[in-house]
């Protein structure tokens, strides 16, 4: 009996040690040391304040269109400054792509300079990537509503659907301050060729072939024929909150309104 009790206690101790080790490893992998180091291969301007970053893709790294990851800069004082960015490339690509707006601290003090620092990087500099997670999950044909850089979670979804010939029937309503702020306008026009499938609206500029003003109840009623379908929203918090209420008032189902998670 004494030996049996000793063996049982030993098993319990081993189990507890294993459990604690697992917990420590989990916490360790949530640190910068478990993030994947990648080099920047290419940097291209997209708009006056948005850049495209093409980076290495770690072996076996997979994600779902609409997902994001935490990104840090592999430089002193920046490795702990992690921010979420959405993948705009596809799993079939041999690289990863991020389209990132630069927010200067002088104009946007709440952003603490991470994207401003990103925009100062050069080819060959390194980023640290976490694991994919969230954010927007495609649930079927619907209306995508984006404001500014809020278009980025939708880009990989659009590209994926187009590659599978399943983009037809979807609609994009995209709001920006001016025409110079529209991210990937040429590509979006090539993707959304059906009549009224792409609506571009400007809040601080009047220009031919663009709607003028914010996305509101009147604009939605003008271009959306069916409010029982899916609605995908991404943009500034105030815009998303307001349009969620507008859509509910227009009888859109709560479960059909898809937001970032």
N, C-alpha and C positions, 0 to 999 in steps of 0.2 A: 504493500500500500504506500509505503514511504517513497519508493522509487517511482511509482505511478504518479503520485502527487507532484514529485519533483519534475517529472517529464511534462506534466500538464502545465505547471508554472513556467517552465522553460519555453513551451510553445506560446503561452500567453505573452511572455516578455518579447519573444521574437516577433509576434504579430503586432504588438504595440510599437516596437521599434520600426518595423516596416511601415506601419501607418504614419508614424511621425516623419519618417524619411520621405514618404510620398507627399505629405503636407509641405515639408520644406522644399522639395523639388517643385511643387506647384507654385509656391511663393517665389522661388528662384526663377522659374520660367516666366513669371509676370514682371521680371525686372529686365533691364536693358541687355543683360548678358544672354538672355534666351532669344533676343531679337536677331533677325537675319540681316547680315551685312551685304549691301548691294552697291555696285558702282553706277553712277549716272553715265549713260551711254550717249545721250543726245538731249539737248534743250532747244525748244523752238517757241517763238512767240505765237500766241493764239489771238490775243487782243492787246490793247495798250497796257493792261495790268494783269493779264493771264498768260501763264506759260505751260507748255507741254513738257513733261519730264519722262524720258524713256530710260528705264533702268533695267539692270540684270534681273532675271527671274530665277529664284532659288530652285534647285532640283526638287521635283515633287510638289511644288507650291501650287495649290488649286483654290479657286474661289467661284462663287456664283455671281453672275451679272447683277449688279445692284449692291454688292457687298463692299465693305471698306476695311481698312487696317490702320493701326496706329503707326505713324511715321516720326522718326527723330533724325536729326542730323548728326553724323558721326564726327563731331568736332568738340573740343573742350567747351564746357558750359552749355552745350546743346543736347547732349545725349539723353538727358532726363526731360527735355521739353517735347513730349510726345503729343501729336495731334492726329485726329482721324481724317483720312482722305479716301475717297472712293476710287476703285479701279475703273479705268475707262477702256482698258484693253480687254481681250477675250482670253479664255483659257487656252485656246488654240495658238495664240501668239507665243513666240519664243522669248518675249520680253514683257515687262510690265509697263503700263502707262498711267500717269497721273496728270490731270489737268487742274492746275492750282492757281487761284487768284492770290495776288500779293497784296496784303493789307499793311500799309505803312503805319508805324506807331504814331507818327505825328497826326495822322488822320483818323486812325482807329486804335486808340490807346488800349482798349480791352483785348486786343489780339496779341499783345506782349512780344511782337516782333518775329515770331517763328516763320510765318510765310514771307515776311520781308527778307529774312536771312536766307530762306530757300531760294528766293529770286536772285540772290547774290552768288549762288553756287555755280561751279563750272563743271564741264565734262571731266570725269575722273574722280570727282568728289564722291563721298560715300553717304548713303542713307541707312538707317536701321528700320527694319519692317517687323511688325508683330504678325500675329495670325489673323486671317480674315474673319470678319464678324458682321452681323446685321446685313444691310440696313433697310433697303427697299426690296420687297419680294414681289415679283411679277405674278399676278393672280389670274390674268386673262385680259382680253381686249378692254380698253378703257380710254379715259382722257388723262393725259399727263399734264400737270400744271406746275410750272417752274418759275422761280424768280432769281435772276442773276446766276451766281455760281451754283444755285440749287439744281441746275440742269445736270451736274456731273454724275449723280447716282443713276440717272436715266440713260446716259450715253452708252454704257456697256449693254444695257437691256435692249436699246434700239439696235445696236450693231448685231447682237446675238439673234434677235428676232428677224432682222433683215437677212442674215446669213442662212436662216432656216425658212425664208419666204413666209414669215408669219407676222410681219409688221402691219400688213394691210388691216384696216378697220380701226387702228389706234389713231389717236389725235393728240397733238401737242399744242398747248397754249403757253407761250413763253414771254415773260415780262422782263424788260431791261430799261435802264434810264435813257440811253441813246442807242442808235444803231451801231456805234463803235464798241458798245459793250456786249454785243451778241456773240456768245461763244459758239464756234463751229457753225456759223450760219449757212455757209455753202454746203457743208455735209448734211445738215438738217433738211435743207431744201431738196437735196438729192434723195434723201430717205423718205420724206413725206411729200409725195407727188400727187396724191389724191386731192380732189377739190376740198378746200377748207380743213384739210388734215393738219396744217401747220398755221398757227395764228401767232404772229409776232406783234407785241404791243410795246410802245415806248412811253415812259412817264414824263420825260423831260425834253422831248423833241417831237415835232410834227413832221412826218415824212411820208411820201407817197408809198403805197403798198404795205404800210404798217398801221395797225390800230393805234390810237392815241389814248393814254390814260392807264390807270391801274386795272387789274383784273377784278371785276366786280359782278354783281348779279346780272346787270344788263348785258355785259359782254358774254357771260356764260349762257344766258338765254338766247343770245343771238347765234351762237355757234354750236351749242350742244343740243342734240335732238332727243337724247335719251338719258335721263338722270338715274336710271336703275342700273347702269353699268358701273364698272370700277373707276375710281378716281385716285390718281397718284399725285401727292402733293409734296413739294420740296422747295424750300426757300427760306427767307428771313422768318423768324418765329412769329412776329406780328402778322405777317401775310398769311402764314399757314393757319394760325388760329382764327383769323377773320374768315378765310375762305372755307374752313371746316364748318363754321357756323352758317355761311351762305349756302353751301351745298346741302346741309341738313334742312335748311328752310326751303330748298328747291326739291325736297323729298328724296335726296340721295340717302341710301342706307348707310348707317354708321359702320357696319362691317365691310362695306364696299369702299370706304375711304382709307387709303393706304398711306401711312406716314413713315418717316424715318424712325428706326428703332436702334 
